[in-house]
Amino acid sequence: MNASPRPLPGRPTPGPGAPADIADPVALFSASYAQARQRFRDAAGRRGLPVESTVLDLPGADGEELAVDVVRDGPADAARLLIVISGVHGVEGYCGSAVQTGLLDLGPLEHAIGRPVRDTAVLYIHAINPWGFSHARRVTQENVDLNRNCIDFDAPLPVNAAYGAIHDLLLPRAWPPEPADAAALAAHAERAGAKGMQRAVSLGQYTYADGMFFGGQAPTWSNRALRAILRRHGRACRQIGSIDIHTGLGPYGHGERIFASPDQDADILARAQGWWGELTSVHTGSSSSVPMTGPVQFAQFEECPQAQHTNICLEFGTWPADRVQWALRAEHWTWRRAAGADRTAAARAALKDAFYPAGADWKAAIWRQGREAFAQALAGLQDVPCP
């Protein structure tokens, strides 16, 4: 799919029945982590909202400061909290950052839905993996997939034997892969089937520290930062909704709403469907994604056990899966093999394009659907009880 969305209208006068909008949503999207961070912080400043920063003691790709920036819009003691997360997978952060910046620019929360909100706050967690965002990598500085890292490290680590069978085929000695390596991987994929192969690669693995989709052997800096933020802002809440924004799976420009809950209880699913409408699920096979170990939603449940949780991953499609997977493998190969600076830069540029298309049509579609999902969640929170 590569159809352009309908043009968005200009910003109407906010008021009941007339939600605010952004006149030029494409202008929300940035060219670098540093620019995205500044735009997000500027949007908070225009609203008079303080920015709480957790700084990483490592430089960015251009020597810039790296940090997780958090903005809370609403009362400190609100019983209802909507969390919007960007940058779990580093290079995917451009999309989520633009949506967060635009949402702040809509003005007070009631402007987003055209009616009053009550006892509600929104928590924007910007660039939870700032190192990956800045360096155009999907992983953290520890080479860990943050969305596989939120597990109980006091328990035995999960085992993904299927990944071990293809580790050296995914990341062979030479790049591009030699014909024999390519043929062996293709034969394995034929035997496993499309979903089986996807599961083997992306379920999460905890054995190969230099491998893909590595879940780590301890909580990462980003994991610890996220949990501290959740404890500060979520422990007093009775209802928590969240939208975790990702890119790279599915048709170009389409925002798949994936039910994201460690608890598959039918009542939770029904509540989420009441907010967002049709949802897909990794557990039923209806999603473009597959089940994974240790997603960030586990941290939300564990750090805020007193609340009811209603969560989705909002996954925006970019390019065909083969192109995205090739870019992932090529970039990871340059890191694993310590390739030269030119090869590494080219691979990271290709990875950025795989997860962040340059087209104005794609960017406009992302804003439209991101804003819609936000408004639906904000409205849904108004209708749930807070015992």
SVG drawing of the C-alpha trace seen along z (x, -y; Angstrom):
<svg xmlns="http://www.w3.org/2000/svg" viewBox="-20 -29 57 57">
<polyline fill="none" stroke="black" stroke-width="0.4" points="0.0,0.0 1.4,-3.4 -1.7,-5.5 -1.7,-9.1 -4.0,-9.9 -6.7,-12.6 -5.2,-16.1 -5.6,-17.3 -7.5,-20.5 -5.9,-23.5 -6.1,-24.1 -9.7,-24.9 -10.7,-27.0 -10.7,-24.6 -14.0,-24.1 -16.7,-21.5 -17.2,-19.2 -14.2,-20.7 -11.0,-19.0 -7.8,-20.8 -5.5,-19.7 -2.1,-20.6 -2.0,-22.7 1.3,-21.1 1.9,-17.7 4.9,-16.9 6.8,-19.8 6.6,-17.8 9.1,-15.2 12.8,-15.7 16.1,-14.7 18.1,-13.8 17.7,-12.8 19.0,-16.2 16.4,-18.0 13.6,-15.8 14.5,-16.2 14.7,-20.0 11.3,-20.2 9.7,-18.0 11.2,-20.2 10.1,-23.4 6.6,-22.1 6.5,-21.5 7.9,-25.0 5.1,-26.5 2.6,-24.9 4.5,-25.9 5.1,-22.2 8.3,-21.3 10.6,-18.6 12.1,-16.0 15.3,-14.5 17.3,-11.4 20.7,-11.9 22.7,-9.0 26.4,-9.3 27.4,-8.6 27.6,-11.0 25.3,-11.0 26.3,-10.4 27.2,-14.1 28.5,-14.5 25.1,-15.8 23.6,-15.0 21.4,-11.9 18.5,-11.7 15.0,-10.4 12.8,-13.4 9.5,-13.2 6.6,-15.6 3.5,-15.3 0.4,-17.2 -2.2,-17.2 -2.5,-16.9 0.2,-15.3 -2.4,-13.3 -4.6,-12.3 -6.2,-8.9 -6.2,-8.4 -3.0,-8.4 -2.3,-7.9 1.3,-7.1 2.7,-7.8 6.1,-6.2 8.6,-6.8 11.9,-5.3 11.8,-1.9 13.6,-0.7 15.9,-3.7 15.8,-4.5 12.0,-4.1 11.8,-7.1 11.4,-9.7 7.8,-8.6 6.8,-8.6 8.6,-11.8 6.7,-13.7 3.4,-12.4 4.3,-13.4 5.4,-16.9 2.2,-17.3 0.0,-16.2 1.6,-18.7 1.0,-21.4 -2.7,-20.6 -3.0,-22.5 -4.8,-21.5 -6.1,-17.9 -9.7,-18.8 -8.7,-20.2 -7.7,-16.8 -11.2,-15.3 -13.4,-18.5 -14.8,-17.9 -13.7,-18.2 -11.4,-15.6 -11.5,-14.8 -8.9,-13.6 -6.6,-12.8 -2.9,-13.3 -0.8,-12.4 2.7,-11.2 5.0,-11.6 8.1,-9.5 10.3,-10.7 13.2,-8.6 13.3,-5.9 16.3,-4.5 18.1,-7.7 21.4,-6.1 19.8,-3.9 17.8,-6.9 20.8,-9.1 23.1,-6.4 20.5,-5.1 20.5,-1.7 17.4,0.3 19.1,1.6 20.5,-0.1 24.1,-0.9 24.3,2.6 23.2,4.1 20.0,5.1 16.5,5.0 14.7,3.0 11.4,4.7 12.9,8.1 14.6,6.8 11.7,6.4 11.9,9.9 12.6,11.3 16.4,11.7 16.2,13.6 14.5,16.4 16.0,18.7 16.5,16.8 14.1,17.7 15.5,20.1 15.0,19.6 16.8,22.6 15.5,21.8 17.5,18.6 20.7,20.5 20.3,22.6 20.4,19.5 22.5,17.0 25.6,17.4 23.4,17.5 21.7,14.2 25.1,12.6 27.6,14.6 31.3,14.0 30.8,11.9 28.3,9.3 26.4,9.5 26.1,13.2 27.9,15.7 25.7,18.0 26.1,21.0 25.1,19.0 22.1,17.4 20.9,20.8 21.2,22.4 19.1,19.6 16.5,19.8 16.3,23.6 15.8,23.1 13.1,20.5 11.3,22.9 11.2,25.5 10.1,23.2 7.5,21.2 7.0,17.5 5.7,17.2 8.0,19.8 11.0,18.0 9.8,14.6 9.3,16.2 12.8,17.7 14.4,14.4 12.4,11.9 10.9,13.8 14.0,12.7 17.1,14.6 19.4,14.4 22.4,16.4 24.2,14.6 25.3,11.1 26.5,10.1 23.3,11.4 20.0,9.9 17.0,9.4 19.2,10.0 17.2,9.5 20.2,9.0 21.4,10.7 20.5,7.9 18.2,4.8 19.5,2.2 19.9,-1.5 16.7,-2.3 14.8,0.4 15.9,-1.0 15.1,-4.5 11.6,-3.5 10.8,-1.7 11.9,-4.7 9.7,-7.0 6.7,-4.7 7.2,-4.6 7.4,-8.4 4.3,-9.0 2.1,-5.9 1.9,-4.6 -1.0,-6.8 -3.1,-6.0 -6.0,-3.7 -6.4,-3.5 -3.4,-3.5 -3.6,-3.4 -0.6,-3.4 0.3,-3.8 3.8,-2.5 4.7,-3.8 6.8,-1.6 7.5,-1.4 8.7,1.3 5.9,3.9 3.0,3.9 1.8,2.0 3.3,-1.4 1.7,-4.1 -0.8,-1.8 -1.0,-2.0 -1.8,1.4 -3.2,1.4 -1.8,4.4 -3.3,5.5 -0.4,5.2 -1.1,6.9 0.7,9.6 -2.7,10.5 -4.9,11.9 -8.1,11.6 -11.2,11.1 -12.4,8.1 -9.1,6.2 -9.4,7.0 -13.0,5.8 -12.0,2.6 -9.2,2.0 -11.5,2.7 -14.0,0.3 -11.4,-2.5 -9.6,-1.7 -12.0,0.5 -10.5,3.4 -7.2,4.7 -4.8,7.4 -3.1,9.9 0.2,11.6 -1.4,14.5 -4.1,15.2 -1.9,14.8 -3.8,11.8 -0.9,9.4 2.0,8.6 4.1,9.1 4.7,12.3 4.8,13.0 8.0,11.8 9.7,12.1 10.0,9.1 8.1,6.2 8.0,2.8 4.4,3.4 5.6,5.9 7.4,3.1 4.2,1.1 2.3,3.9 5.1,4.7 5.8,1.1 2.2,0.0 0.3,3.2 -2.4,1.1 -3.9,-0.1 -6.0,1.4 -4.0,1.3 -5.2,0.8 -2.4,0.9 -1.6,1.0 1.4,1.0 0.8,-1.3 2.9,0.2 3.3,-1.8 4.2,0.0 7.1,-1.2 8.5,1.0 8.1,4.7 9.4,7.1 12.3,8.4 13.7,4.9 13.3,4.2 14.9,7.5 17.8,7.0 18.5,3.5 18.4,4.9 20.8,7.7 23.2,5.5 23.4,2.9 23.9,5.5 26.6,7.2 28.6,4.0 28.4,3.6 29.2,7.3 32.1,7.4 33.4,3.9 33.2,2.8 34.8,-0.5 33.2,-3.9 31.9,-4.3 30.2,-0.9 28.7,-1.4 27.4,-4.9 25.8,-3.5 24.2,-0.6 22.8,-2.9 21.4,-5.3 19.6,-2.4 18.3,-1.2 17.0,-4.7 15.2,-4.7 13.7,-1.2 12.0,-2.5 11.5,-6.1 10.4,-6.8 11.0,-10.3 7.7,-10.6 5.3,-13.4 2.4,-11.0 3.8,-8.6 4.4,-11.3 0.9,-12.8 -0.7,-9.3 1.3,-8.7 0.2,-11.9 -3.5,-11.4 -3.6,-7.9 -1.4,-8.7 -3.6,-11.6 -6.8,-9.5 -5.5,-6.7 -4.5,-9.3 -7.9,-10.9 -9.6,-7.5 -7.6,-6.5 -8.1,-9.9 -11.9,-9.6 -11.9,-6.0 -10.2,-6.9 -13.0,-9.3 -15.5,-6.4 -13.7,-3.9 -14.3,-4.0 -11.5,-4.8 -12.3,-2.9"/>
</svg>
